[in-house]
């Protein structure tokens, strides 16, 4: 049992029921026609590595999988093969990520007090990132893991640098982004009703004046976006596996 889990149990008695919504209904448009979620890494598709991370977290009570209709049977079979039994529902995604996430959020158990929303294409998320965000959400209501921006940032116009951006207070936001159920349901309903475009789920909460609390993310919690990212993910997972073997 991790320190975070022990702390939550000490404070709350029993961790609140947390549903994880895995957004995996996209078409991998920047992967040259390859569905990044089914690229095999160490004998298992990317999406299975993602699901296993939430399956193994003691703070996750259920998993809602949001995917394309055509993948339902495939996902069911993969979950059976890899012993993933926290997936309680497989839900059809919509034409946009927002609609897919909303379908998932409104399909969670009625017992869910907290909802964690995660990109299916982030297979290297670790237990620490998940637990820190979920534990913080029980107190702060809206949370996102993040890492400080380390690269030099420049604003460019018409191919010419016009400004070097101060990166002091800049962070790269990751997932899972975690919220109390009432807040994220209200936030997503608001942006859908008003046809507002958002780039992540935290933005929906910001638009109804909910402050977002930042927890420690990980530079390893990468999102597979373009060809070659799976090679980096494989290296991260292999390194983690080797470290785990050394610790035993």
C-alpha positions in Angstrom: 0.0 0.0 0.0 1.5 3.4 -1.0 2.0 6.3 1.3 -0.8 8.3 -0.5 -3.3 5.4 0.0 -2.4 5.1 3.7 -2.8 8.8 4.1 -6.2 8.9 2.5 -7.4 6.0 4.6 -6.1 7.7 7.7 -7.9 10.9 6.9 -11.1 9.6 5.3 -11.4 6.1 6.6 -12.1 4.7 3.1 -11.0 6.2 -0.2 -13.9 7.8 -2.1 -15.3 5.8 -5.1 -13.3 6.9 -8.1 -14.2 6.2 -11.7 -11.6 6.4 -14.4 -12.8 7.5 -17.8 -10.3 6.4 -20.5 -10.7 8.4 -23.7 -9.8 6.2 -26.6 -12.1 6.9 -29.5 -9.8 8.9 -31.7 -8.5 8.1 -35.1 -4.7 8.7 -34.6 -4.7 11.2 -37.4 -1.0 12.2 -36.9 0.2 8.5 -36.9 0.2 8.0 -40.7 -2.9 5.8 -40.6 -1.6 3.6 -37.7 -4.0 3.3 -34.7 -1.6 4.2 -32.0 -3.7 2.5 -29.3 -3.1 -0.9 -30.8 0.6 -0.7 -31.4 2.2 -3.5 -29.5 4.8 -2.7 -26.8 6.3 -5.6 -24.9 3.6 -8.0 -26.1 0.5 -5.9 -25.4 -1.2 -3.0 -27.2 -0.7 0.6 -25.9 -4.3 0.7 -24.6 -3.7 -2.3 -22.4 -0.7 -0.7 -20.8 -2.9 2.3 -20.0 -5.7 0.2 -18.6 -3.3 -1.9 -16.5 -2.0 1.3 -14.8 -5.6 2.1 -13.6 -6.4 -1.6 -12.9 -3.4 -1.7 -10.5 -4.2 1.5 -8.7 -5.9 0.9 -5.3 -7.7 4.3 -5.6 -9.5 3.4 -8.8 -12.8 1.7 -8.2 -14.0 1.2 -11.8 -12.9 2.0 -15.4 -15.2 3.3 -18.1 -13.7 2.7 -21.5 -14.7 5.1 -24.3 -13.9 3.8 -27.7 -15.3 3.4 -31.3 -18.2 1.0 -31.8 -16.0 -1.2 -34.0 -13.6 -1.8 -31.1 -16.0 -3.1 -28.5 -15.4 -6.8 -29.0 -11.7 -6.3 -29.4 -11.5 -4.4 -26.1 -13.6 -7.0 -24.3 -11.3 -9.8 -25.5 -8.1 -7.9 -24.6 -9.4 -7.2 -21.1 -10.1 -10.9 -20.7 -6.6 -11.8 -21.9 -4.8 -9.4 -19.6 -7.0 -9.8 -16.5 -8.5 -6.3 -16.5 -11.7 -6.6 -14.5 -12.3 -3.0 -13.4 -13.7 -2.1 -16.8 -17.4 -2.0 -16.0 -18.6 -0.3 -19.2 -17.5 0.2 -22.8 -19.1 3.3 -24.2 -19.2 4.6 -27.7 -17.3 7.8 -28.3 -18.5 10.9 -30.2 -17.1 12.8 -33.1 -15.0 14.9 -30.8 -12.9 14.2 -27.7 -15.2 16.4 -25.7 -18.3 14.4 -26.7 -16.5 11.2 -26.0 -15.4 12.3 -22.6 -18.9 13.5 -21.8 -20.3 10.2 -22.8 -17.9 8.5 -20.4 -18.4 10.9 -17.5 -22.2 10.5 -17.6 -21.8 6.7 -17.7 -19.9 6.3 -14.4 -21.4 4.5 -11.4 -23.9 6.4 -9.2 -21.4 5.7 -6.4 -18.7 7.8 -8.0 -17.6 10.7 -6.0 -14.5 11.4 -8.0 -13.9 11.0 -11.8 -10.4 10.7 -13.3 -10.2 11.4 -17.1 -7.2 10.0 -18.9 -5.9 9.8 -22.5 -5.8 6.3 -23.7 -2.6 7.1 -25.5 -0.7 7.8 -22.3 0.5 4.2 -21.5 3.4 5.2 -19.2 1.3 6.9 -16.5 2.5 5.4 -13.2 0.8 4.8 -9.9 2.3 7.8 -8.2 0.9 10.2 -10.8 -2.6 8.6 -10.5 -2.6 8.5 -6.7 -1.4 12.0 -6.2 -4.0 13.4 -8.5 -6.9 11.3 -7.1 -5.9 12.0 -3.5 -5.7 15.8 -4.1 -9.1 15.8 -5.9 -10.8 14.5 -2.8 -9.7 17.8 -1.1 -9.4 20.3 -3.9 -12.1 19.2 -6.3 -10.3 19.8 -9.6 -6.7 18.6 -10.1 -4.2 18.0 -12.9 -0.7 16.5 -12.9 1.8 18.8 -14.4 5.5 19.2 -15.1 7.3 22.6 -15.3 8.2 23.7 -18.9 11.9 23.2 -19.3 12.5 24.3 -22.9 13.0 27.9 -24.0 9.8 29.2 -25.5 9.5 31.9 -28.2 6.5 33.6 -29.7 6.8 33.5 -33.5 4.8 35.5 -36.1 5.2 35.1 -39.8 8.3 32.9 -39.2 10.1 35.5 -37.1 10.7 35.4 -33.4 9.0 38.4 -31.8 9.4 37.5 -28.1 11.0 35.1 -25.7 8.3 33.9 -23.3 9.1 33.8 -19.5 8.6 30.2 -18.6 8.8 30.8 -14.8 5.1 30.0 -14.2 4.5 27.7 -17.2 3.6 24.0 -16.8 2.8 21.3 -19.2 -0.5 19.7 -18.1 -1.0 15.9 -18.3 -3.7 13.4 -17.5 -5.4 12.0 -15.5 -7.3 15.2 -14.8 -9.4 14.4 -11.7 -12.5 16.1 -10.4 -15.4 15.7 -8.0 -18.2 14.2 -10.0 -20.6 17.1 -9.7 -18.0 19.7 -10.9 -16.9 17.9 -14.0 -20.5 17.0 -15.0 -21.5 20.7 -14.6 -18.4 21.9 -16.4 -18.8 19.7 -19.4 -22.5 20.4 -19.7 -21.7 24.1 -19.7 -19.2 23.9 -22.6 -21.4 21.6 -24.7 -24.5 23.8 -24.1 -22.6 26.9 -25.1 -20.6 25.2 -28.0 -17.3 26.3 -26.5 -14.1 24.7 -27.8 -11.8 23.4 -25.1 -8.3 21.9 -25.3 -8.5 19.8 -22.1 -11.0 19.0 -19.3 -9.5 21.4 -16.9 -10.4 24.2 -19.2 -14.1 23.3 -18.8 -13.8 23.6 -15.1 -11.9 26.9 -15.4 -14.8 28.3 -17.4 -17.2 27.9 -14.4 -14.6 29.5 -12.1 -13.3 26.3 -10.5 -9.6 26.7 -9.5 -7.4 23.9 -10.7 -4.9 22.4 -8.3 -1.6 21.1 -9.7 0.0 17.9 -8.6 3.4 16.4 -9.5 3.3 14.8 -12.9 6.1 12.9 -14.6 8.3 13.5 -17.7 7.7 9.8 -18.5 3.9 10.3 -18.7 4.1 11.0 -22.4 1.2 11.0 -24.9 1.7 9.1 -28.1 1.0 11.6 -30.8 3.4 11.0 -33.8 5.3 8.1 -35.3 8.2 7.1 -33.2 6.6 8.0 -29.8 6.0 4.3 -29.3 9.8 3.7 -29.2 10.1 6.2 -26.4 7.2 4.6 -24.5 8.8 1.2 -24.9 12.0 2.4 -23.5 10.2 4.0 -20.5 8.2 0.8 -19.8 11.3 -1.4 -20.1 13.3 0.8 -17.8 10.5 0.7 -15.2 10.3 -3.1 -15.5 14.0 -3.5 -15.0 13.9 -1.2 -12.0 11.1 -3.2 -10.5 13.0 -6.4 -10.9 16.1 -4.9 -9.3 14.0 -3.7 -6.3 12.8 -7.3 -5.6 
